[in-house]
Amino acid sequence: MEANTRITGRLPAAFLTPGSASFMDFLGDHAPALLPGNRPLPQVRGAIEAPHGTTIVAATFPGGVILAGDRRATMGNVIAQRDIEKVFPADEHSAVGIAGTAGLAVEMVKLFQLELEHFEKVEGAQLSLEGKANRLSTMIRGNLGMAMQGLAVVPLFTGWDVDREKGRIFSYDVTGGRSEEYGFAATGSGSVFARSSLKKLYREDLAEDQAATAVVQALYDAADDDSATGGPDLARRIYPIVTVITDEGVRRLTEPEMSEIVRAVHERRLEQPDGPRAAIL
């Protein structure tokens, strides 16, 4: 008890009284240098070489939304990591997938998770899905200085909207601009190819397992045309990370589940290397 009293006596009063429901605001008031966007960068010439995460895709289905990412990180023309994780739960009913500078993106996700947890503990309730999307937008905007120097973070945010009772997708640009996407979305270097793939495969009435297969097909197509996107690696058993968000919460598909999907896609691709054919009319 005495030890606790001594420690408490050293803490500033602001740390012991309820304040802002935003951990970011609290940190900005008392330790602004700890915020990623406030850290000074050394003077450099030319582009900064750092590992970058690449392709993230998302798709809604009746009853939820799926968020998926490939496992490759690149640094210039080099594969920096083959099994990086780019999809993370943000809280009980939302998840975020990262593209861009990997180190900064992972740190931003951890800070975002803490921001949502802090709000829930202070207010006694969760933020709405719109509120979560707005908080992430503010964090991305705070990284604009680094983004202008080539260290950008561009995530996809997905979640189950408790009020509207449906899955939703939000995309961002480097300035923190937020857009809601309908049906499906993609970000990262292979996003053009992944999005084109989902244009032909997506339907509003897809079942959960069909939506999971569709996003894997999209990542497969992205890897086929974008060298920075890693396709499923059957030899090393490195599969895309696929997360399902429903009213029951966030669930990451297990390795056996992903192995079954990936192997089924791979077997069909042996017969049709360019993937499934969409109907012309």
N, C-alpha and C positions, 0 to 999 in steps of 0.2 A: 504493500500500500504506500509506504514511504517512497519507494523507488518510483511508483507511478506519479506521486505528487511532485517529486523533483523533476521528472521529465516534463510533466504538464506545465510546471512553472516556467520552463524555458521557451514554451511555444508562444508565438505572437497571439494576441487576442483574436485576430481575424481567423485563425485556424480553429478556434474553439466555439465560434458562434455561427449559426446558420447564415449563409450568404446567398450568392447567386446559385441557381440550379445548374449553371453551366460550368463544368470543370475547366473548359478552355478559358472562360472569362476569369475564373479564379486564378488560374496559372498565369494569365496575362497580367493580372494585377500584382501578383506577389513574386513571380519568377519568370518574367517574359522571355529571358534568354533560353529557357528550356523548350519553348515552342519551336518546332522544326523550321518554320518560315523565318524566324528571327535570328537564326545562326548565321554569322558572316562566313562567306566563302573566300578562300584565298584567291588572289589574282592568278588567272590561268590564261593561256593562249590556246585557241582552238577548242574543239569539243571535249567535254569531260567524258572519259570512258568509265562506265559503270554498268553493272548487270541490269538488264531490262527484262521485265516480264512482258509477255506478248498478248495472246488472244484470250478474251473472255466472251462467253455467249450466255444468253438467257432466253427463256421462253415460258409463256404462261400456259396453263391448262386448266380446265374446270376443276376447281378445288385447290389451286396453288400455283407456284412458279418454280422453275428450275434454273439454277445458276451453275455454270460449268467453266472450267479453265484447263488449258493444256499445261504441261509440266516443264516447259523449256524456258530458260533464261539465257539471253545472249549478251555478249559484250563485243560490239563491232561484228566481225565475221566469225567470232569464236563462240562456241557453246559454253557458257559459263556454268550452267547447272542443268542437269537432265530431269531432276525430280523436285523442282521448286513447287511450293504450294501457293496458289494465288487466290483461293476462294476460302473465306473465313466467315463464321457466324458473327454477326454484329451484336445480336441479343437473342432473346427467345424466339422472335418471329421475323427476323431479317438477317440478311447476309450480304457481304460485299466481295466483289472480285476485283483484283488489281491489275492494271496494265501501266507500264511506264517504269520509272527508276525503282528497282525492286526494294532496295534498302529503305528509301524514304516512304514507299508505299506501305510496306509492312509496319513501319513505325506509325504511320498515319492511321492504319487500321487499329492498332493497339490503343492509340489515343482516342479514336472514335468509340471503341468498345468501352473504354473508361468513361467517356463523356456520357454515354447512354446509361451506364450503371450508376454514375454519380447523380444524374437527373432523377432516376427512379428512387434512389435512397433519400434524396432531399425532398422530393415532391410526393413520394409514396405512390406514384403511378407511372406508367410508361408513357413516353412521348408517342404521339400519333405517328403513323408512317410518314406523313407529309413533314412533320417536325423533324424526324430523323434525317430525311432526305435534305432538308434545309440546313441542318447542323453539318452534314458532310460537305455541302456546298460551301459553307463558310470556311471549313478547314482547307479545302482545295484552294480557295481564293487566297488564304494566308500563305500558301506555298508558291504564289505567283512569281516572286523574286527568283526563286530557284528554277522554276519552270522556264523563265526567260533565259536562263543559263544552260538549258538543256536537260534539267533534272525534273521533268514533268511527271505528275501522277494523274492518271485518268481512269477512275474506277467505274464499275457498274454496281448499282445498289438495287437489291430486290427484297421484297418482303410480303408478308400476309397482312393485308389491311383489315384489322379487326372490325372497324366501323363499316366498311363497304363489303366485307366478307368476300374478298378476292385477292389474287396475287397481282402485284404491280412491279414495274421495272422503271428505274430512273438512270439516265445517262448524264455525263458531265463533260464539259470542256476544260481546258487548262486554267481558265479564269474563274472557274466555279459555277459557270452557267449550267443550269439544270433543266433537263427535258424529260418528260414522261414518255416512255416508249410503249407501244401497244402491240401485243402479240409476241414479238421477239426483238432482240437487240444484240449488238456485238460491239466490242471496243478492242483496241490494240492493233498491232501491225497486220494481223491476218483478218481483221474485222470485215474488210470488203468481201473477201471470199466466203467467210462464214455467213455473213448476212445474205449474200447471194444464194448460198446453199439453202438457208432456212426459208427464203422466199419461195422456193419450189417445194419444200417439204412440210412447211408449217400449215396446220389447220387448227381452228379454234376448238374443235372437239377431240383433240388428241388425248388419249389416256396418259396417266403418269409415266408408264413404262415406254410408251410411244414417244412422248416428249423427251425423255432421257435418251432414247436412241437417236432422235432427230438432232439433239445438240452434239452428240458424239459424231454423227455424220458430218455436221457443220465443221467441227474441229478437224476432222479427217480431211475435208476439202480444203480448209485453210492451210493445213500442213502440206498439202499437195502442191500449193502454189506460193506459199510464203516460207522462206527458209528459216525465219525466226520463230515459227510455230512448230512445236513438236507433236508429231502424231503418236498414237499409242505404240508403246515399245513392248511387244510381246516377249521378246527374248529376256528383257530385264524385269518384266512384269510391272512396268510403269504405265499406269492408265490415267486418263484425265480425271480430275476431281469433279464430281457431280453432286450438287447439294439440292435437296428438295425442301421447299418451305410451304407448309400448309397451316391450317388452324391448330394442328397438333404440335407445331414447332418446326425447328430446323433439323433435318436429318441428312447426314452424308452417306451416300451409297457405299456399301462395304466393298472390299476388294473382290470377294467372290461375285457380288452383283455386277461390278464393273467388268470383271473378267468375262462374264457371260455375254454382256452387251458388246464388248469390244471384239470378242472372238466371232460373234454372229455377224457383225459388220465386216470384219476382216474376211470371213469366208465368202460373203457375197461380193466383196470387192475383188476377190480372185477371179470371179466370173465377169464382173462389171467394174473395172478399175476406176471409172469416173463416177461411180456411185449410182443410186437409184434414179430411174428416169421419171420425170413428171409428165403427166398427160398434157398434150398440146391444147386440147379444148376440154 
